Amino acid sequence: MPIKVLAIATGPRRHGNSETLLDWVLASMGEEPGVEIEKFSLEEIRVNPCRGCNACEVLNRCVQRDDMDMLHDKIVAADCIVFATPIYCMGICSQGKALVDRAQVFRSRKYVLKIPVVPPERKGKRLGIFIAAAGQKLDYVFDGAIMSVKCFFHVTEVKNKDIEYLLVRGVDAAGEVETHPTAREEARATGTRAVARLREMLGASAGIL
């Protein structure tokens, strides 16, 4: 079985700094045998904001019909979820935050309806990668975004210990990450390390060739 990687670029600016980092990570992962990658940009699909209606606590699904229907199934099926965002106002961009908020359906399933998000045998065998690019260089510039993305990964059955981080400060202007002294190398290392961890998690089913 191939390792299934779902990558989501959440930034409103296509091929911006966070998406460039994402593409470097995916290129590294794609060089490994038995890895199947699917990437989406939230700029090219439609994920509406959560309405806060809590209907998912009864229906086990969102009442809205948009591209979250498609992403929902891919999130469940993925062995690895890669979430990339620029940092706006010390947090995830609004498009990415809409995705995080729409993950409420998984929270309802897990904690209210007591229905497994993934089959029991897949628990502890899912990896998350959080990629973020920030213009500022403050030590705490990623803190708010990390808390949000941890919530997203938690309700989709990715444990805190199974989250990899690629966080790059001081890249603000379009394309500035291209001249960052270490970002490309760190991105490639993140991808290679992630595949190695996934092979360890999945064992004989990980498509090792």
Secondary structure, 3 states (H helix, E strand, C coil): CCEEEEEEECCCCCCCHHHHHHHHHHHHHHCCCCEEEEEEECCCCCCCCCCCCCCHHHHCCCCCCCCHHHHHHHHHHCCEEEEEEEEECCEECHHHHHHHHHCHHHHHHHHHCCCCCCCHHHCCCCEEEEEEECCCCCCCCCHHHHHHHHHHHHHCCCCHHHEEEEEECCCCCCCHHHHCCCHHHHHHHHHHHHHHHHHHHHHHHCCCC
